[in-house]
Amino acid sequence: MSLTIDIDEIKRVCLAGHWYDVLWKDDDGEETSTFFFDAYEFVTKRGYEDKWPAHHLEHGGGDHNSCSEGFQFIDAKTANIISGPFTSIDAVMT
């Protein structure tokens, strides 16, 4: 048996015991979630403003045996972008 979670239906995300509401956007008349998974990386723009790409990769996903799968969404209350490793999610509500 598996517990299937449709990421396109996630309304709330619990991180460190705090619940966040996921912002949904109107995309051509259809509501779409800002929540998604991807490999996450840390970049810097310092010293790269006039270069292409305009950033430098500091830490790639999976470097040094770290979790490379991450998540990101826009918090509906603050409009802040919240990102982190997949393993930091305590629970989700659909």
C-alpha positions as CSV (number, residue, x, y, z in Angstrom):
1,M,0.0,0.0,0.0
2,S,1.2,3.5,-0.6
3,L,-0.1,6.9,0.5
4,T,-0.7,8.9,-2.6
5,I,-0.5,12.7,-2.2
6,D,-1.3,14.7,-5.3
7,I,1.0,17.8,-5.1
8,D,-1.4,19.7,-7.3
9,E,-4.0,19.5,-4.5
10,I,-1.8,20.6,-1.5
11,K,-3.4,23.5,0.3
12,R,-1.3,23.7,3.5
13,V,2.2,22.6,4.5
14,C,3.4,21.9,8.1
15,L,7.1,22.8,8.7
16,A,8.6,22.6,12.2
17,G,5.1,22.4,13.7
18,H,3.8,25.5,11.9
19,W,1.1,25.4,9.2
20,Y,1.5,27.6,6.1
21,D,-1.2,28.2,3.5
22,V,0.0,27.6,-0.1
23,L,-0.7,30.4,-2.5
24,W,-2.8,29.5,-5.5
25,K,-2.5,31.6,-8.6
26,D,-4.9,32.2,-11.5
27,D,-3.2,30.8,-14.6
28,D,-5.3,31.6,-17.6
29,G,-8.6,31.1,-15.7
30,E,-7.4,28.0,-13.9
31,E,-6.2,28.0,-10.3
32,T,-2.7,26.4,-10.0
33,S,-0.7,25.7,-6.9
34,T,2.7,27.4,-6.3
35,F,3.9,24.2,-4.5
36,F,6.4,22.0,-6.3
37,F,9.4,19.7,-5.9
38,D,12.8,19.9,-7.6
39,A,16.4,19.5,-6.8
40,Y,17.5,22.5,-4.8
41,E,20.7,24.4,-5.1
42,F,22.3,27.4,-3.4
43,V,23.6,30.2,-5.7
44,T,25.1,33.7,-5.2
45,K,24.7,36.7,-7.5
46,R,27.7,38.6,-5.9
47,G,30.2,39.4,-8.6
48,Y,28.1,37.9,-11.3
49,E,25.7,40.8,-12.1
50,D,27.3,41.5,-15.5
51,K,27.8,37.8,-16.5
52,W,25.7,35.0,-17.9
53,P,24.3,33.3,-16.1
54,A,23.9,36.1,-13.5
55,H,24.7,33.7,-10.6
56,H,27.3,31.2,-9.4
57,L,26.4,27.8,-8.1
58,E,27.7,27.5,-4.5
59,H,26.1,24.1,-3.6
60,G,24.5,21.8,-6.0
61,G,21.7,19.4,-5.1
62,G,23.1,16.2,-3.7
63,D,26.6,17.6,-3.1
64,H,28.4,16.2,0.0
65,N,25.7,13.5,0.4
66,S,23.0,16.0,1.3
67,C,19.3,15.6,0.3
68,S,18.9,17.0,-3.2
69,E,15.2,16.8,-3.3
70,G,13.6,20.1,-2.2
71,F,10.3,21.9,-2.2
72,Q,9.2,25.5,-2.8
73,F,5.9,27.4,-2.5
74,I,4.7,30.9,-1.9
75,D,3.1,31.5,1.5
76,A,-0.4,32.9,0.9
77,K,-0.2,35.1,4.1
78,T,3.1,36.8,3.5
79,A,3.9,36.2,-0.2
80,N,7.3,34.9,0.9
81,I,8.9,32.1,-1.0
82,I,9.5,29.2,1.3
83,S,12.0,26.5,0.2
84,G,13.7,23.6,1.9
85,P,14.7,20.0,1.8
86,F,11.9,17.5,1.2
87,T,12.6,15.8,4.5
88,S,11.7,19.0,6.5
89,I,8.0,18.6,5.7
90,D,6.1,17.3,8.7
91,A,2.7,17.0,7.0
92,V,0.5,18.4,4.2
93,M,-3.2,19.1,3.8
94,T,-5.1,18.6,0.6
